[in-house]
Every structure is written in structure tokens, then in C-alpha cells.
Amino acid sequence: MFLLKKAGAFCAVLALCITTMAGCGTAKESGNTPVVLNEVAHSVFYAPMYVAIEEGYFEEEGIDLTLVTGFGADKTMTAVLTGEADIGFMGSETTVYTYVGGAQDYVVNFAQLTQRAGNFLVSREPISGFKWEMLKGKDVLGGRAGGMPQMVFEYILRKNNIDPATDVNIDQSIDFGSTAAAFSGGQGDFTVEFEPHATALESKGDGYVVASLGEDSGYVPYTSFSAKKSFMEENPEVISAFTRALQKGMDYVAAHTPEEIAKVIAPQFADTDVTTITTIVSRYYAQDTWKEDLIFTEDAFSLLQNILKDAGELDVNVPYEDLVNIDFAKEAFENR
């Protein structure tokens, strides 16, 4: 019998969520197929997806896309499981949690977007030649237990012979997206931040980026697109078209400069100036954040499970062939 801490929580949330989004399956005047995509967060980290939206690649593939931000992987997964969303974009660890939790119509990963962590360690003061051992005895604002941001952070600490439980004081009590404000308000010696929050802290003089978790963790399967098994079985042409549109976004990012990418995705971030967006894209571009293809390999899935085990969230491996389908990603890449 599988044992996973987060599984029960997801099942409890699912039991409470019995309503679905009105109009999810309503045809639009364009004649394209309506698809609701729920993303875990809205971040420049996911630039290839926004390129696909802004360049009209989804429309070219016959999809009318509605993008909803879930503000947390648990909320995004709940939206997928209850039918509020057709496709979810989140950390693939969440699909493991629901599978082990006993969901019959479990959620399957079909396209991996990012291959590195997208967050950064921010210090209250500039640090030249930062080393992870400098975190010993310090207060750090971290992420939700069982989520990829926190688990990758702990993975890096262990790689550097630091015990996350005893050597560092990690505050996991602050809501997703609120840690930067808490840090500006004086909490913590360090904080782990996604963009644009890391750059915003630097711009205000409230913090300084001293390390990239993406660089120091190495390649990890950080975020992927997934859908319920039944949806994929009933709508293979939708998944295929969706994946082709994403691959076009990946190809664009691979062939263009950070400046060009930032200009394209700027409408997605109306409250952020294009210079800041360019800075953020450049950071992600330099650390090889985005894959060339969308194929979620078995080696990457094995690494994910090892990270889950190290974090104490998983006791036994789950089948790669159940939770990952690479057919759509392979087809999209090979037929570019």
C-alpha cells in the first residue's frame, strides 16, 4: 500500500469540490474547440506558453484557450479533478499525490515545459561568493511543504550537506505569493522567490539575488501540463493540437533573443515594464530553463520521485507508464 502525506489532503479537497465551471464546454463563434487551462502561477518562468498564446499558435491549432491562474498546485489540481479546467499546468509531483491518493480517473502528464527550478534565493544584503553553507542558523522564508519549490530547495541543501530540518530555520507558514511582501516587511534573513518578485525586491533595494535554485539543483522536471486520463482518452485530438501549439512556443523561444521574447509576452504582464521582463527572461534563458522538446522522460520522472522520497513525501515508486504519456510531445516535436 502506498503511503503519501499529501494524498489525503487532495482527496479531502476533491470531496468538497463538486461544482464545475459554467461554460467550460461551450462552443465559441470561431468554431475552434474551447479549452480551459489552469496554471499554477502567472510567471515569466513560463514564457514559451505565453509566446504560444500571444503569437496565436493555439488559434492556429483550432483551440480557443481560456487561461485561469490557480495560485497554487493544490488549487490547480482541484480544478482539473472537478472539471473546472480541462488541462492543468503545475508541478508534476501533484499528479503523484492524486494517483497515490486513489483517484480512479487520475491525472496524466503529457508535456514538460521547464527543466530547471524557477526560483532564486534572495538575501537582505549583497553577498559576494555566496555559498549554501551560509544559510546555517539563518531564517529563510520557504514554500509549501510537498510543493516543488520547497522540495527542490531542500534537495539543494542536502546536496550541500545541510539538514533542512535542523541546520536552517525555514518558515513555511506564509501563503504562496506573499513571501516577498513579508521579506520587505522585515521577516527572514533570506527568502526563496519566483520572478517577478525576486527582481522587484532588488529594484526596491529590499533584497539581492545571491543564488539560482535552477542552476544549483541541476535539471529537474519542474512543471508540466496534465489532464485527467478520461479527458485524454476522449479528446486525443485536443491534446495533440494543444501540444503542437506549445511546441511552436518552445521553438520560438529557442530561436529568439530574450529581448524579442520579452516583447512578445509583455501583454501578459501589463504591470511590469518590458525592461524588467527582459531582465527576467535573460535570467531564465541563461540557465537553460526551457526544454527543446516537451517530452517528459522516464529518467526525469525517476529524479522527481527521488526528490519526493528525500522530502519524506513518497515511500514507494509509482509507475511512469501510468502517469506520463509522451506520445503527443514526441509527435509535436518530430513533425515540426
N, C-alpha and C positions, 0 to 999 in steps of 0.2 A: 504493500500500500504506500502510495506516495505521501510525503509529508511536506507541506509548504506553508509558511506562515501567512502569506498574503492571500491564499486561495479562499479561505473562509470569508475574508473581508469582501472580496469581489462577489462571491455568491450572495452575501447578505445585501450588498448594494443592488445586485441584479434583481433580487426578490422584491425589493421596494420599488424598482423602476419598471412599471408595467405599461406605461403610455408611450406612444411613438409620435414623432414629429408629423404634424399635418402637412400634406402636400409633398411628401418625400417622393412619391411616385407619380406626381402629376406631370403629364407631358407639356412641353413648352412649345410656343408657336414656331420656334426654329425647326422643329422636327427632330432635334437631337435628343438623346437619352439623358434625362436628369439624373445626376449623381450627387449625393451629399457626402462630402469629405470632412471628417472631424480631425483637426490637427491638435497635437498636444500643446503647442505653444506657437506664437507667431514670431518667428525669428529669422534674421538674415542667414542663420545657420542652414536654413532650408532653401537657399537661393535657387537651386535647379527647379524646384517645384513652382516657385513664383515666376521664374522665367517662362515655364510652360504655360502658366496662366496668362501672363502679360503678352506673350508672343502669339497667343491664340491657338496653341497646339492642341488643347482639349477640344476646342470647336472643330478644328481640322479633323479630329478623330471621331466626330459625331457625339460629343459629350457636352451637356450643359452643366457645368460644375458649380455647386454651391459650397463655399468654404466656410466652415464653422470652427472657432477656436475653443478647445475644451478646457484649457488651463489646468492640465494635469493628466497623466496617463490613465489614472483610475477613472476619471470622468470621460475621457475619450473612449476607453474600452466599454464603459457602461452604455455610451451612445451607440456603439456598434452592436452590442449584445441585445439591446432593446429595440433595434431597428430605427433609431433616430438618425443614424448615419449608415450609409452603405459601405463606406471604406473608412478605416481609421489609420492615422499616421502617428506613431508613438514608439516608445522603446519596446523592442520585441520581447523583453522579459515579461511584459504584461500578458502576452499570449501563452507563455508558460504557466503563469499563475492561474489563468482561467481553465486551461487544459487539465492541470493537476487538481483544480477545484471540482472537476467532474462535469463541466459543461458538455452536453451531448453535441450541440451544434457549436463546436469550438471555433476559434478564430485562427486563420492560417496566414502566415506571412508570404507575400508574393513579390515584393520588391524592396531591396535595401538601398536607402538613399545615402546615408552618411557612414563613413568607415573610421571616423575618429570622434572622440568626445568633443563637444562644442563649447565647453565652459572653461573659465580661466580663474586662476587664483589671484585675488586682489588683496594687496596689503595696505595698511594705513599709511605707511611711509615707503618711499622708494627703497628697493633693496638691490644692490649690485651683486651679481653672482649668487642668486638665490639657490639654496639647497633645501630639499624637503625636510631634512632633519631640523631646520629652523622652526618647524611647527610644533616641536615637542614642548609641552607645557602651555601652549597658546590656546586661545579661544577662537574657534572657527565657526562661522555660520555655514551650515551644510544643507543637505537636501533631505527629501522624504525617505524614510527607511524603505528599502526594497526597490527604489527607483534607480534608473541607470546613473543619473548624476552623482548620487551618493555612493553607489556601489563602485563606480569607476574611481571616485576619489579614494575610497578605502583600498581599492585594488592597487593604486599608485603608492599609497602609504605603506602597504605590506611589501611591495617591491623594493621599498627603501628601508626595510627593516623597522618600520614604525607600526606599533599596535594602535589601531584606531580607537579601541575601547579604553586604553589606559594611558597612552602617551600624548593624546590630543583631546582637548575639551571641545567636542563637536555639538553645537546647538542645532537640533533638528525640529524645533518647536515652531519655527516661523513658516507661514504659508508660502507656497510656491509663488515666486514673483515679488515677494515682499522683503527679501533679504537685503537687497541693495538699499532700500529706504531705511531699514533697521541699521545697516552699517553706517550710513550717512548720519544717523541719529546717535551714533556712538557705541553701538553694540559690536563686540568682537574685535579681535586683532587682525583677522583675515576673513574673507568671505569668498565663496565659490559662486561665480556668476556667469550666466549666459550673456550674449550680446542681445540688445544694445546696452545692457546695464553696466557691463564692465567698462566700456568706453565712456558711458555717461558719468560714472564715478570718477574716472580720470579727468574728464572735461571740467567737472566741478571742483577738482582738487581734493576730493574726499577719499580717493584711493588710487592705487597704482598696480597695474597688471605686472605680476612678477613671474608667473608660470602659466603655461598652456597645458591643461589636462589632456588635450588631444595629442600633443607631442609626447608627453611623458607616459601616457598609457599605451602608446602604440596603436596598431589597428584593432578596433573593436567594432562589432555590429551595433551601432548606437541607436539608429532609428530606422524603421521600415514601415511599409504600407501593408495593411492586412484587412481581411474581410471574413465574415462567417463562412464556414465550409459550405453551407447550403446556398449562400448568395453566389459563391464562386461556381458551384455546380450548375446553378440555374441561369447564370449570366456570364458565361465564359467570354463572350464577345465584348462585354462591357469591361471586364478586367483586362482583356487583351488591348482594347483601344486605349484605356486609361494608362496602361504600362507603356504603350508606344508613345503617347504624349509626354510621359515622364522622361523617356529615353531621349526624346528630342531636346528636352530641357537640359539633360546631362551633357548631350553633345554640344549644345550652345555654350555652356559653362566651360567645357574643356577647350573650346576653340576661341574664346574671347578673353579679354583682359578684365581685371577687377573693375576698372573704370567703366567699361562697357556693360558689365553685368550689373553694376550698381545703378546705372542709368535706366536699365530695363526694369529692375524690380523696385525702383523708387516709389511708384504709385502705391505699392503695398505698405509703405512706411511713410505716410504723409506727414507725420510729426517729426521725422528725422531728416536732416539736410543731407543732400547727396554726397557731400564730402565725408560726413561721418559714416554713411553707408559704405562708401568706397574703402574707408579705413577698416571697417569690419570685414567686408568681403576679402580684402587683401590678407587679413589675418587667417581667415579660413582657407583661402586659396594657397597660401604659403605652406600650410601644414598638411596639404593633400587630404582635405576633408571629404571630398566627394569622389565616389567611385566612378570608374569609366563606364561600367555597366550597372545593372540593378540586381545582379544575381547574388542571392544570399547563400553562400557556400556552406557545406557541412562543417568545414574547419572553423568558420566564423561562428556557427551555431554552437559548436563544442566549446569554443572560448567563452561565449556568453554563459553557458551552463557552468563552466568553471568559476566564472565571476560570481554567479548566483550562489554556488556552493561556498566559496570563500566568504561571502557576506552572510552565510547562515540562512539563506532563503530557500535552498533546494537540497534535498538529500539524495535523490536518485535521478539519473538522466531520463529525459523524455525523448520520444522518437522524432528525429529530424524529419523523416518522411511524412509524419503526421502534421507537423507544424510549419513546414516550409514547402512551397511549390515554386520551382524555378522555371517552369515551362514558359510562362508568359514573359519573364525577363529575358530568357535565352532567345526566344522568338523575336522580341523587340530589338535586341542587340544585333542579332545575326542578319536581320532584314532591314537594317538602317539604310 
